[in-house]
Amino acid sequence: MPKLDLFQLVNELPVQEYKRGDYLFREGEHGDSLYVVRDGKVEIILAADTPDEMLLRACGPGEYVGEMSLMMPKGTRTASVRARDDSVVWMMTREKFNQTLQKYPQLAYSMVEIMSERLDSSNEAAFNDLVAKNHALQKAYDELKAAQAQIIEKERLERELQVAADIQLSILPDVLPDTEEFSFGARILPARQVGGDFYDVFQLKDDRIGVLIGDVADKGVPSALFMARAHALIMAEADIAITATEVMQLVNSHITRLQKSTQFVTVLYGILDLKTRLFSYARAGHEPPLLLHPDGSVERLPHSAGMAIGLWDPITIDEREVTLASGDTLIMYTDGMTDCRSPEGEAFGLDRIKNLLSELTKLNAQQVSDRLLETLQGYQNGAKQDDDVTLVTIKAK
């Protein structure tokens, strides 16, 4: 096309201005004109303003857009065109386009060549976009598959933990003894679904009752397994041994001989004579018991050094005895009671336990245990529980 004719053609075309972000036209609209960029830059996009928006190409000065609608039978826009910068374009109507092609048919060949290049470019962009989406889809599928496997594994572990918790609860006594002379109480609050604390109150021969409380080092399933072993051994030896100290010594011998880990357990095991009211107990590294008198005074019973069960053999046992007078309440507990912390990080401590006990002289053994645990939970007030908490109480009527 001669330059003079080209200049004349351009001068006859109306000029339109677009701000950045303005649309010259949108995909799907009916089109009856093409646009030649004079200044600025426009972009050809598919699925505009949607999450699937895809840029096909950008056109600068001298390039044209919108010709497809003039060639398609229905004149429908196959893509959207948006101003990337403030732009000025010449607009050529369908009538002017047809007149130009009739006068200069060689333009059709040039336009077909450019359209072929654009089609190749669009196909390549679409292919690359499809490959990227396939990669993203595969990644999402792999992540979903991994998440599903994690959920299945989590559910399996939760079922196993529930079974372990049920087994642990079955080890604890369903009902505590209640005699004419004494009432008994107990509470346990694991820090996790399963824990390492345990207790028991059980009948022995000759009007005697065995009372047991223990605390395995650490928490969780390993501690629960070790707890079950220690409890079973203590119960087995309690039926045949004469004194509480002998029970502790025999159990320690068994565990240290069988033990292949670094776990250990603190234990307080005592034998209460219902006739004499004498409580003879052996303390293997456990917290010394507290004695609440009817006048509200609380004393921590005398104690000396003792070793936890499972560390080495022979073992040093703190052997004691106390006679429970009418109205006395004996409180045994694990260190999770004193170590329990408030949301501010302050430990509950022994002094708070003593002050609370001084107000509980009128309650029976189970009520004392309940009140202690309720007060502890209120003090904790939703803060993370770091250790299991267990209480066993004996009230002389």
MIDRENDO-974063 format. One line per field, with one value per residue (C-alpha): residue in three letters; y, x, z; residue number from 1. Coordinates in pm, whole numbers, plus 50000, padded with zeros to 5 digits. Last residue first. Example, Ala and Ser with C-alpha at 12.3 -4.5 7.8 and 13.67 -1.06 7.14 Angstrom:
2
resn: (SER_ALA)
y: (49894_49550)
x: (51367_51230)
z: (50714_50780)
resi: (2_1)
This chain:
397
resn: (LYS_ALA_LYS_ILE_THR_VAL_LEU_THR_VAL_ASP_ASP_ASP_GLN_LYS_ALA_GLY_ASN_GLN_TYR_GLY_GLN_LEU_THR_GLU_LEU_LEU_ARG_ASP_SER_VAL_GLN_GLN_ALA_ASN_LEU_LYS_THR_LEU_GLU_SER_LEU_LEU_ASN_LYS_ILE_ARG_ASP_LEU_GLY_PHE_ALA_GLU_GLY_GLU_PRO_SER_ARG_CYS_ASP_THR_MET_GLY_ASP_THR_TYR_MET_ILE_LEU_THR_ASP_GLY_SER_ALA_LEU_THR_VAL_GLU_ARG_GLU_ASP_ILE_THR_ILE_PRO_ASP_TRP_LEU_GLY_ILE_ALA_MET_GLY_ALA_SER_HIS_PRO_LEU_ARG_GLU_VAL_SER_GLY_ASP_PRO_HIS_LEU_LEU_LEU_PRO_PRO_GLU_HIS_GLY_ALA_ARG_ALA_TYR_SER_PHE_LEU_ARG_THR_LYS_LEU_ASP_LEU_ILE_GLY_TYR_LEU_VAL_THR_VAL_PHE_GLN_THR_SER_LYS_GLN_LEU_ARG_THR_ILE_HIS_SER_ASN_VAL_LEU_GLN_MET_VAL_GLU_THR_ALA_THR_ILE_ALA_ILE_ASP_ALA_GLU_ALA_MET_ILE_LEU_ALA_HIS_ALA_ARG_ALA_MET_PHE_LEU_ALA_SER_PRO_VAL_GLY_LYS_ASP_ALA_VAL_ASP_GLY_ILE_LEU_VAL_GLY_ILE_ARG_ASP_ASP_LYS_LEU_GLN_PHE_VAL_ASP_TYR_PHE_ASP_GLY_GLY_VAL_GLN_ARG_ALA_PRO_LEU_ILE_ARG_ALA_GLY_PHE_SER_PHE_GLU_GLU_THR_ASP_PRO_LEU_VAL_ASP_PRO_LEU_ILE_SER_LEU_GLN_ILE_ASP_ALA_ALA_VAL_GLN_LEU_GLU_ARG_GLU_LEU_ARG_GLU_LYS_GLU_ILE_ILE_GLN_ALA_GLN_ALA_ALA_LYS_LEU_GLU_ASP_TYR_ALA_LYS_GLN_LEU_ALA_HIS_ASN_LYS_ALA_VAL_LEU_ASP_ASN_PHE_ALA_ALA_GLU_ASN_SER_SER_ASP_LEU_ARG_GLU_SER_MET_ILE_GLU_VAL_MET_SER_TYR_ALA_LEU_GLN_PRO_TYR_LYS_GLN_LEU_THR_GLN_ASN_PHE_LYS_GLU_ARG_THR_MET_MET_TRP_VAL_VAL_SER_ASP_ASP_ARG_ALA_ARG_VAL_SER_ALA_THR_ARG_THR_GLY_LYS_PRO_MET_MET_LEU_SER_MET_GLU_GLY_VAL_TYR_GLU_GLY_PRO_GLY_CYS_ALA_ARG_LEU_LEU_MET_GLU_ASP_PRO_THR_ASP_ALA_ALA_LEU_ILE_ILE_GLU_VAL_LYS_GLY_ASP_ARG_VAL_VAL_TYR_LEU_SER_ASP_GLY_HIS_GLU_GLY_GLU_ARG_PHE_LEU_TYR_ASP_GLY_ARG_LYS_TYR_GLU_GLN_VAL_PRO_LEU_GLU_ASN_VAL_LEU_GLN_PHE_LEU_ASP_LEU_LYS_PRO_MET)
y: (45864_45845_45997_45856_46052_45970_46243_46231_46511_46437_46696_47005_47123_47417_47711_47694_47850_47667_47808_47684_47345_47329_47430_47156_46902_46988_46995_46653_46494_46640_46526_46174_46160_46301_46672_46852_46929_47094_47454_47369_47172_47490_47657_47343_47306_47673_47636_47335_47516_47615_47720_48069_48079_48373_48135_47951_47660_47301_47206_47138_46900_46751_46644_46345_46333_46159_46320_46171_46304_46293_46310_46026_45962_45817_45643_45711_45484_45537_45360_45576_45316_45302_45063_44770_44780_45070_45325_45137_45250_45601_45640_45775_46051_46113_46197_46338_46399_46735_46888_47055_47226_47254_47153_46811_46733_46724_46502_46553_46275_46287_46321_46004_45886_45532_45588_45288_45303_45178_45329_45237_45268_44970_44768_44889_44836_45053_44927_45182_45226_45554_45527_45725_45563_45517_45522_45500_45200_44828_44735_44366_44328_44685_44624_44294_44410_44733_44533_44316_44615_44808_44510_44448_44809_44779_44485_44119_44030_43784_43978_44308_44139_44090_44433_44599_44405_44491_44860_44879_44711_44928_45242_45149_45119_45450_45619_45505_45620_45977_46140_46167_45997_45753_45874_45635_45605_45295_45215_44857_44780_44555_44359_44039_43992_44275_44486_44740_45110_45191_45478_45563_45843_45787_45936_45867_46125_46385_46579_46305_46410_46153_46165_45953_45914_45674_45659_45501_45331_45176_45087_45232_45072_45251_45158_45125_45080_45195_44939_44969_45339_45254_45007_45268_45525_45278_45204_45578_45624_45348_45511_45850_45694_45544_45874_46057_45800_45838_46218_46207_45985_46228_46517_46333_46266_46627_46746_46514_46630_46996_46936_46756_47041_47299_47102_47070_47442_47521_47286_47445_47794_47688_47539_47849_48075_47857_47853_48229_48286_48054_48233_48571_48460_48332_48660_48853_48643_48673_49051_49077_48866_49074_49393_49276_49340_49720_49887_49604_49559_49931_49940_49639_49801_50133_49953_49746_50060_50162_50325_50497_50455_50671_50506_50569_50251_49884_49970_49663_49438_49144_48826_48649_48948_48830_48948_48674_48546_48615_48845_49183_49030_48900_49246_49366_49469_49665_49730_50058_50172_49886_49557_49325_48949_48660_48754_48497_48563_48242_48410_48642_49007_48919_48563_48602_48898_49119_49407_49772_50005_50377_50592_50529_50180_50068_49961_49735_49793_49619_49398_49215_49145_48803_48921_49284_49606_49901_49840_50105_49999_50290_50567_50541_50795_50761_50893_50885_50747_50974_51084_50723_50653_50958_50860_50509_50639_50851_50557_50336_50000)
x: (48577_48941_48963_49204_49287_49440_49517_49660_49766_49943_50194_50228_49868_49840_49649_49268_49205_49486_49362_49011_49152_49342_49034_48831_49109_49133_48755_48712_48985_48840_48491_48622_48776_48479_48437_48420_48795_48802_48898_49252_49296_49284_49561_49775_49731_49806_50126_50240_50258_50010_50298_50294_50305_50066_49801_49830_50065_50039_50366_50211_49948_50160_50394_50173_49943_49876_49644_49574_49265_49234_48885_48945_49317_49527_49838_50142_50415_50733_50983_51187_51331_51686_51710_51940_51922_51918_51694_51366_51188_51259_51503_51442_51580_51408_51057_50848_50481_50385_50152_49815_49618_49244_49142_49031_49389_49501_49806_50009_50194_50563_50607_50749_51111_51020_50806_50709_50400_50261_49918_49811_49439_49483_49188_49167_49538_49630_49912_50107_50260_50410_50573_50807_50855_51150_51218_51570_51504_51580_51420_51374_51623_51567_51192_51193_51434_51238_50917_51079_51216_50890_50687_50937_50898_50520_50551_50456_50480_50241_49940_50129_50379_50123_49966_50308_50407_50083_50112_50473_50391_50085_50281_50556_50297_50137_50477_50551_50201_50217_50398_50744_50862_50605_50406_50264_49993_49898_49683_49654_49379_49406_49146_49357_49410_49429_49156_49239_49299_49478_49659_49824_50013_50188_49937_49699_49490_49737_49791_49604_49365_49322_49098_49081_48881_48865_48644_48759_48639_48308_48452_48420_48638_48687_48485_48598_48964_49222_49354_49042_49117_49454_49296_49040_49316_49517_49209_49154_49518_49487_49178_49354_49658_49439_49256_49588_49714_49400_49426_49793_49717_49444_49686_49939_49674_49561_49920_49974_49648_49739_50079_49917_49672_49952_50151_49841_49777_50132_50099_49766_49916_50208_49969_49748_50051_50178_49839_49808_50152_50071_49739_49915_50160_49875_49686_49993_50019_49645_49668_49952_49761_49445_49644_49717_49350_49407_49090_48858_49041_49012_48639_48578_48768_48585_48250_48364_48473_48838_48928_49263_49405_49543_49661_49709_49890_49783_49464_49242_49141_48909_48907_48709_48487_48183_48129_47880_48065_48412_48625_48538_48532_48885_49022_48992_49354_49614_49985_50151_50217_50220_50039_50057_49998_49781_49736_49527_49251_49146_49074_48835_48868_48925_48864_49109_49340_49481_49684_49708_50008_50061_50033_49889_49747_49526_49173_48924_48551_48213_48227_47954_48065_48186_48524_48525_48601_48841_48851_48988_49266_49497_49290_49161_49159_48980_49082_48860_49013_49036_49389_49496_49365_49539_49865_49830_49746_50062_50262_50157_50000)
z: (61086_60987_60638_60379_60062_59725_59470_59118_58880_58551_58434_58216_58205_57969_58114_58103_58442_58626_58955_58877_58786_59117_59314_59150_59217_59586_59627_59470_59679_60002_59899_59845_60192_60383_60443_60780_60798_60456_60539_60660_60341_60131_60326_60310_59933_59879_60083_59880_59547_59278_59052_58895_58513_58458_58321_58657_58700_58827_58998_59341_59208_58930_59210_59285_59586_59919_60173_60516_60692_61072_61224_61470_61506_61223_61352_61137_61002_60804_60574_60333_60094_59957_59662_59593_59293_59048_58880_58845_59162_59282_59568_59917_60135_60467_60571_60852_60766_60622_60873_60839_61117_61066_61421_61292_61177_60814_60750_60433_60254_60150_59770_59616_59601_59702_60013_60222_60439_60767_60847_61199_61273_61517_61393_61032_60973_60677_60455_60255_59912_59796_59457_59233_58894_58662_58290_58149_57924_57917_58250_58322_58609_58730_58721_58909_59179_59224_59270_59537_59728_59712_59837_60117_60228_60239_60479_60468_60100_59933_59810_59781_59548_59270_59315_59302_58989_58808_58899_58778_58445_58382_58471_58225_57949_58051_58061_57706_57593_57723_58012_58171_58491_58627_58928_59184_59450_59648_59950_60073_60322_60627_60818_60831_60457_60206_60045_59778_59718_59395_59227_58898_58724_58389_58149_57864_57683_57801_58124_58307_58588_58866_59171_59489_59808_60102_60409_60732_61054_60954_60616_60267_60000_59667_59359_58998_59089_58831_58585_58369_58330_58176_57935_57829_57780_57570_57358_57318_57223_56964_56816_56813_56647_56374_56325_56295_56043_55833_55855_55760_55461_55355_55387_55170_54905_54919_54882_54586_54426_54480_54322_54029_53983_53997_53739_53522_53561_53449_53150_53056_53077_52862_52604_52607_52562_52277_52111_52149_51994_51705_51655_51669_51402_51187_51238_51121_50805_50740_50784_50534_50283_50330_50275_49919_49842_49846_49713_49812_50142_50218_50144_50368_50656_50612_50635_50936_51117_51168_51500_51553_51901_52185_52508_52880_52967_52977_52795_52785_52496_52558_52351_52076_52000_51804_51444_51367_51058_51201_50985_51135_51486_51428_51344_51704_51751_51555_51585_51481_51840_52093_52136_52437_52417_52534_52900_53092_53344_53522_53858_53667_53564_53197_53084_52792_52747_52471_52610_52501_52482_52453_52140_51792_51840_51551_51644_51468_51425_51415_51720_51909_52266_52373_52505_52600_52413_52433_52806_53039_53275_53187_53034_52679_52395_52060_51717_51406_51085_50773_50856_50870_50521_50375_50540_50398_50051_50056_50186_49894_50000)
resi: (397_396_395_394_393_392_391_390_389_388_387_386_385_384_383_382_381_380_379_378_377_376_375_374_373_372_371_370_369_368_367_366_365_364_363_362_361_360_359_358_357_356_355_354_353_352_351_350_349_348_347_346_345_344_343_342_341_340_339_338_337_336_335_334_333_332_331_330_329_328_327_326_325_324_323_322_321_320_319_318_317_316_315_314_313_312_311_310_309_308_307_306_305_304_303_302_301_300_299_298_297_296_295_294_293_292_291_290_289_288_287_286_285_284_283_282_281_280_279_278_277_276_275_274_273_272_271_270_269_268_267_266_265_264_263_262_261_260_259_258_257_256_255_254_253_252_251_250_249_248_247_246_245_244_243_242_241_240_239_238_237_236_235_234_233_232_231_230_229_228_227_226_225_224_223_222_221_220_219_218_217_216_215_214_213_212_211_210_209_208_207_206_205_204_203_202_201_200_199_198_197_196_195_194_193_192_191_190_189_188_187_186_185_184_183_182_181_180_179_178_177_176_175_174_173_172_171_170_169_168_167_166_165_164_163_162_161_160_159_158_157_156_155_154_153_152_151_150_149_148_147_146_145_144_143_142_141_140_139_138_137_136_135_134_133_132_131_130_129_128_127_126_125_124_123_122_121_120_119_118_117_116_115_114_113_112_111_110_109_108_107_106_105_104_103_102_101_100_99_98_97_96_95_94_93_92_91_90_89_88_87_86_85_84_83_82_81_80_79_78_77_76_75_74_73_72_71_70_69_68_67_66_65_64_63_62_61_60_59_58_57_56_55_54_53_52_51_50_49_48_47_46_45_44_43_42_41_40_39_38_37_36_35_34_33_32_31_30_29_28_27_26_25_24_23_22_21_20_19_18_17_16_15_14_13_12_11_10_9_8_7_6_5_4_3_2_1)
